[in-house]
Amino acid sequence: MEREGSVWERLESQVRWYDDSARSNQLWFKALKVVQIAVAAAIPVTAAAGASAAVAGAMGALIVVLEGAQQLFQFQPNWASYRSTCEALKREKFLFLARAADYADRADAEQLLAVRVEALVSDETSKWAAQQEQIAQGGDRTGQSRGE
């Protein structure tokens, strides 16, 4: 169903952004993990084949670099969070179109949709900002610093 208006355009743009971002973060997370697993599995094979310690060491270092990138960019948590927000936005869209739940028989249904969309986006933005602050301070997503 085609709709027009700033509320609807905002909803559609946010669904697209969160869907694309969730998909991208999922791809990056899985790609990094597959490479880490493959390189880790190849280390004993290269050692058994008589490769130098430098080769095995370089492979181990690559695993550390890949894991560091994952921790820095937080692909897995972002994937889960963005997917959750995307699905919540889609739910609001469906309920609004069906005029169901809180949207039923309301003259202000579009205003309610605007409030709900902005609340979901604002909540996600706040969580992302808190996550970035934790990373900058050397902590993980649970707020614990490394070594605790």
Beta strands, then each sheet from edge to edge (+ up, - down):
end
